[in-house]
Amino acid sequence: MLTVKNATISLLVMQGGDEMFTTNDVTISLGKPVTVPVLIPVQHTSTPTCIAQPFMINGECHKVTALSFGTPHGAVFVDDLNGTDVPSLGHALGTHVLFPEGASIVFIQMQDKESLKARLWQRDEGELPFSPEAACVAGTAAMMCQKVLFNEANVTMGGNTFRMKWDRIGDGVTLSLKGTIQTHFSNCELSGAA
Protein backbone atom coordinates (compact mmCIF):
# COMPACT_ATOMS: atom_id res chain seq x y z
CA MET A 1 0.00 0.00 0.00
CA LEU A 2 1.27 3.46 -0.95
CA THR A 3 0.23 6.26 1.39
CA VAL A 4 0.62 9.85 0.22
CA LYS A 5 -0.40 12.97 2.18
CA ASN A 6 -0.46 16.61 1.12
CA ALA A 7 1.08 15.81 -2.22
CA THR A 8 0.70 16.44 -5.89
CA ILE A 9 0.67 13.19 -7.82
CA SER A 10 1.34 12.93 -11.53
CA LEU A 11 -0.46 9.96 -13.00
CA LEU A 12 0.81 8.31 -16.14
CA VAL A 13 -1.39 5.58 -17.60
CA MET A 14 0.89 2.65 -18.43
CA GLN A 15 0.93 -1.13 -18.37
CA GLY A 16 1.77 -2.80 -15.06
CA GLY A 17 1.28 -1.86 -11.43
CA ASP A 18 -1.74 -2.38 -9.21
CA GLU A 19 -1.75 0.05 -6.28
CA MET A 20 -4.08 1.13 -3.49
CA PHE A 21 -3.50 4.40 -1.70
CA THR A 22 -5.07 6.68 0.88
CA THR A 23 -4.39 10.40 0.66
CA ASN A 24 -5.57 13.92 1.48
CA ASP A 25 -5.45 16.97 -0.81
CA VAL A 26 -4.36 15.41 -4.09
CA THR A 27 -4.13 16.71 -7.65
CA ILE A 28 -3.85 14.24 -10.52
CA SER A 29 -3.00 15.28 -14.07
CA LEU A 30 -4.16 12.99 -16.87
CA GLY A 31 -3.12 15.16 -19.80
CA LYS A 32 -5.20 15.83 -22.88
CA PRO A 33 -8.20 13.64 -23.72
CA VAL A 34 -8.09 11.57 -26.89
CA THR A 35 -11.26 12.28 -28.86
CA VAL A 36 -10.34 11.01 -32.35
CA PRO A 37 -12.44 7.85 -32.86
CA VAL A 38 -9.73 5.72 -34.47
CA LEU A 39 -7.35 6.45 -31.58
CA ILE A 40 -9.84 5.64 -28.77
CA PRO A 41 -10.78 3.21 -30.55
CA VAL A 42 -14.48 3.43 -31.38
CA GLN A 43 -16.16 2.63 -34.70
CA HIS A 44 -17.38 6.05 -35.80
CA THR A 45 -16.77 7.80 -39.11
CA SER A 46 -19.51 10.41 -39.55
CA THR A 47 -17.87 13.24 -37.54
CA PRO A 48 -14.36 14.03 -36.21
CA THR A 49 -15.41 13.10 -32.65
CA CYS A 50 -17.90 10.61 -31.20
CA ILE A 51 -20.20 12.88 -29.15
CA ALA A 52 -23.66 11.66 -28.07
CA GLN A 53 -23.73 8.99 -30.77
CA PRO A 54 -26.50 6.37 -30.73
CA PHE A 55 -25.62 2.87 -29.54
CA MET A 56 -28.51 0.41 -29.73
CA ILE A 57 -28.89 -2.07 -26.84
CA ASN A 58 -31.93 -4.39 -26.82
CA GLY A 59 -33.91 -1.97 -29.00
CA GLU A 60 -33.11 1.06 -26.84
CA CYS A 61 -30.94 3.96 -27.97
CA HIS A 62 -28.19 5.14 -25.62
CA LYS A 63 -26.21 8.23 -26.60
CA VAL A 64 -22.50 7.59 -25.99
CA THR A 65 -19.63 10.06 -25.98
CA ALA A 66 -16.33 8.25 -26.52
CA LEU A 67 -12.96 9.45 -25.29
CA SER A 68 -9.79 8.18 -23.67
CA PHE A 69 -7.08 9.23 -21.25
CA GLY A 70 -5.22 5.98 -21.94
CA THR A 71 -8.04 3.43 -22.01
CA PRO A 72 -11.27 3.56 -24.03
CA HIS A 73 -14.28 5.05 -22.23
CA GLY A 74 -17.86 5.78 -23.16
CA ALA A 75 -19.87 8.39 -21.26
CA VAL A 76 -23.66 8.14 -21.04
CA PHE A 77 -25.91 10.79 -19.48
CA VAL A 78 -28.87 9.46 -17.49
CA ASP A 79 -31.77 11.08 -15.64
CA ASP A 80 -31.64 8.72 -12.64
CA LEU A 81 -28.17 7.46 -11.76
CA ASN A 82 -29.36 5.39 -8.80
CA GLY A 83 -32.02 3.73 -10.95
CA THR A 84 -29.56 2.82 -13.72
CA ASP A 85 -28.57 -0.85 -13.94
CA VAL A 86 -24.84 -0.07 -14.18
CA PRO A 87 -23.60 -3.70 -14.20
CA SER A 88 -25.93 -4.84 -16.98
CA LEU A 89 -26.02 -1.75 -19.17
CA GLY A 90 -22.32 -1.03 -18.59
CA HIS A 91 -21.40 -4.51 -19.77
CA ALA A 92 -23.69 -4.28 -22.81
CA LEU A 93 -22.26 -0.90 -23.88
CA GLY A 94 -18.66 -1.70 -22.89
CA THR A 95 -18.63 -4.85 -25.02
CA HIS A 96 -20.65 -3.30 -27.89
CA VAL A 97 -19.32 -4.02 -31.38
CA LEU A 98 -18.67 -0.27 -31.84
CA PHE A 99 -15.93 -0.52 -29.19
CA PRO A 100 -13.61 -3.06 -30.91
CA GLU A 101 -11.30 -3.37 -27.86
CA GLY A 102 -14.08 -2.90 -25.32
CA ALA A 103 -14.49 0.17 -23.12
CA SER A 104 -15.21 1.29 -19.59
CA ILE A 105 -18.56 3.07 -19.31
CA VAL A 106 -19.21 6.11 -17.11
CA PHE A 107 -22.85 6.91 -16.31
CA ILE A 108 -23.43 10.58 -15.50
CA GLN A 109 -26.29 12.50 -13.93
CA MET A 110 -26.12 16.29 -13.98
CA GLN A 111 -26.86 17.96 -10.61
CA ASP A 112 -26.63 21.58 -11.75
CA LYS A 113 -24.72 23.62 -14.34
CA GLU A 114 -21.30 22.71 -12.88
CA SER A 115 -21.88 19.60 -10.74
CA LEU A 116 -22.49 15.99 -11.63
CA LYS A 117 -22.39 12.56 -10.09
CA ALA A 118 -21.14 9.45 -11.85
CA ARG A 119 -20.90 5.68 -11.61
CA LEU A 120 -18.35 3.48 -13.38
CA TRP A 121 -18.56 0.12 -15.11
CA GLN A 122 -14.86 -0.76 -15.53
CA ARG A 123 -13.84 -2.89 -18.50
CA ASP A 124 -12.87 -6.42 -17.35
CA GLU A 125 -13.74 -5.62 -13.69
CA GLY A 126 -17.41 -4.62 -13.39
CA GLU A 127 -18.75 -1.74 -11.31
CA LEU A 128 -16.16 0.18 -9.29
CA PRO A 129 -16.78 3.18 -7.02
CA PHE A 130 -14.12 5.42 -8.58
CA SER A 131 -11.13 5.80 -10.84
CA PRO A 132 -9.30 9.07 -11.58
CA GLU A 133 -9.69 8.45 -15.30
CA ALA A 134 -13.46 7.88 -14.99
CA ALA A 135 -13.92 11.08 -12.96
CA CYS A 136 -12.03 13.00 -15.66
CA VAL A 137 -14.05 11.28 -18.39
CA ALA A 138 -17.29 12.32 -16.64
CA GLY A 139 -16.28 15.99 -16.37
CA THR A 140 -14.75 16.15 -19.84
CA ALA A 141 -17.78 14.51 -21.47
CA ALA A 142 -20.08 16.99 -19.70
CA MET A 143 -18.04 19.81 -21.23
CA MET A 144 -17.91 18.17 -24.67
CA CYS A 145 -21.71 17.78 -24.62
CA GLN A 146 -22.10 21.39 -23.39
CA LYS A 147 -23.83 20.32 -20.18
CA VAL A 148 -21.07 22.16 -18.27
CA LEU A 149 -20.26 25.44 -20.00
CA PHE A 150 -17.06 26.31 -18.17
CA ASN A 151 -13.68 24.56 -17.89
CA GLU A 152 -14.27 23.24 -14.35
CA ALA A 153 -16.79 20.84 -12.84
CA ASN A 154 -17.52 19.13 -9.53
CA VAL A 155 -17.61 15.36 -10.00
CA THR A 156 -19.00 13.10 -7.25
CA MET A 157 -18.00 9.43 -7.42
CA GLY A 158 -17.66 6.76 -4.76
CA GLY A 159 -18.68 9.14 -1.97
CA ASN A 160 -15.99 11.70 -2.83
CA THR A 161 -16.34 15.03 -4.64
CA PHE A 162 -13.56 16.12 -6.97
CA ARG A 163 -12.86 19.38 -8.76
CA MET A 164 -12.03 18.58 -12.36
CA LYS A 165 -10.46 21.18 -14.65
CA TRP A 166 -9.89 21.00 -18.41
CA ASP A 167 -7.19 23.37 -19.65
CA ARG A 168 -7.78 23.01 -23.38
CA ILE A 169 -4.72 25.06 -24.32
CA GLY A 170 -2.18 24.01 -21.69
CA ASP A 171 -1.66 20.82 -19.72
CA GLY A 172 -4.98 19.10 -20.30
CA VAL A 173 -7.18 17.67 -17.55
CA THR A 174 -6.47 17.76 -13.84
CA LEU A 175 -8.50 16.30 -11.00
CA SER A 176 -8.26 17.77 -7.48
CA LEU A 177 -9.56 16.38 -4.22
CA LYS A 178 -9.83 18.12 -0.89
CA GLY A 179 -10.53 15.57 1.81
CA THR A 180 -9.72 11.89 2.19
CA ILE A 181 -9.81 9.22 -0.46
CA GLN A 182 -8.92 5.57 -0.53
CA THR A 183 -8.91 4.19 -4.03
CA HIS A 184 -7.55 1.53 -6.30
CA PHE A 185 -5.38 2.28 -9.34
CA SER A 186 -4.66 -0.37 -11.92
CA ASN A 187 -2.50 -0.18 -15.03
CA CYS A 188 -0.86 3.06 -13.97
CA GLU A 189 2.34 4.45 -12.56
CA LEU A 190 2.31 7.00 -9.75
CA SER A 191 5.07 9.53 -9.23
CA GLY A 192 5.37 12.66 -7.17
CA ALA A 193 6.44 14.13 -3.86
CA ALA A 194 5.03 12.93 -0.57
N, C-alpha and C positions, 0 to 999 in steps of 0.2 A: 504494500500500500504506500502510495506517495502522498504526503501531506504537505500542502503549501498554504501559507497564510500571508496576507497583505502583499500579494505579488501580482505581477503582470506575467501572464503565460502566453507565449506564442505557440499556436497549435498548427502543426504541419500534418496534413493527412497523408499517410504513407502506409505501406504494408508492414505488418508485424505489430508487436506490442499489444497488451491488453491490461489496462491500468484502471484502478479505482482511486479516487482522491477526494478528500474533504478540504474545503478552503473557505475563506472569507474574502470579499472584495477582490474579485478577479476580472480581468479583461482578456478576452480571447480574440485573436484576429484570424479570420479564415480567408482573407484575401478577396479577390473579385469572383463573383459568381459566374459560372459557365452557363450561358443561355442559348448557345448555338446547338440546335437539335442533334446534329451528327456527333458532336463532342460529348453530349450528356451520357449515353446516347438514348434518343427517343425517335421513333419513326414518325417524322413530321416534315412535310416539304412545302406546305402552302404559304408559310410566312417565315421570316428570318428567326423568329422565336416561337416557342410553344406555350402560348399564354391562353388559359381558359379554353383549351381544346377539348372537344367531346370524346370521351371514352365510354363505350357502351358495355355495361355489365348487366346481364340478365334482363335485357330490355330497357334498362334505365340509363339515362345519360348523366355522366359525371364530368364536370368541366375540370380539367387537370392543367396546371401550370408546371412545366418541367424545367428543372435547373439542377446544378451540381456545384458543390464546393469540394469535390473529390470523389463523391459517389453519387449515382443517379438518385434523384428525388422527384416525386410528384407532389404538388400541393393542391388540396381540394378544400374549397370553402363550404361550410355547412351552417345551417341555421341553429342546430341543436347538437353541440359537441357531445354532451353526455348521453344523448339518445342515439348516437352514431355507433354502429357495430364495427368498431375499429379493427378487431382481429379478422373478421370475415371480409369486409369491404377492402381493408388494407391489403390483404392477401390477393384478392381478385384484381385490384388495380396494380399492385406491385409485380404481379406475374403476368400482366396483360401483354399480349403479343406486340403492342406498340412500344414496350420497354424491352428490347431484345436481350439485355443483360439483367433484367429485373430492376426494381427500384424500391427505395423506402418511400412510404407515403405519409405525408403530414396533413392532418385534418385540422382546419382552422375555423374558429368562430370569432367574428369581430365583436368587440365589446363597446368600442366607441371609435372616434376618428383616428386615434393613435394607440389603441390597446387591443390586444387579441389574446385568446388562449388557444392552445394547440395540443394535440395528441399525436403520437408517433407509432406507426407500424414499421418496424425496422426490417429491412430485407434480411432473410435467413435467420431472424431471431424472434419475430412476433412483436407484440406491443411492448414498448419500453416507456418509462416515464419521461425521459429527457435525453437528448444529445445536443451538444453545442451546434453541430451542423444543422439538425432539425429546427432548432430555435432560430437560426439564421435564415434557413429556408422559409420558415413561416413569415418572418418579418419582411424578407426580400420579396416573396411572392405577393404579400399584401401591397407593397409599393409598386411592383410590376403591374398588378391588376387595378391600381389606383384606388385601393380601399384605404390606404394610408397615403396622404398627400405630401408628407414631409420626409426627410431622410432619417428619421428616428421613430422607433416604435417600442412599446412595452409588450413583451411576450411572456405569457404565463404558461409554464410547462412543469409537470411533476411537482407542483406545490411551490415552485420558485418563480419569481418575476425578474425578468432580465430586461436591460435596456439595450436594444439592438440599433446600430447605426450603420448606414450604407453611405460611404464616401465614394460617390461615383467617379470622381476625378482622381483621387489620391489612392489610399491604401486598400480600399475595398470595404468589406464588412467586418465590424467588430461587435462583440457581445460582451456587455458588462453586467456584473452581478454585485449588488450590495447585500450582504447577509451571508448565510451559510448554505452551502450546497455539498451534497455527497452524490457523486455520479460515477458512471462507468464510461470509460473511453475505450473503443476498440479500433484497431487499424489506424493508430495515430501515434505521433511522437510528440512528447511534451518537452519544452525547453523554456528556461526563464530563470529569474532570480527569486529566491525564497526569502 
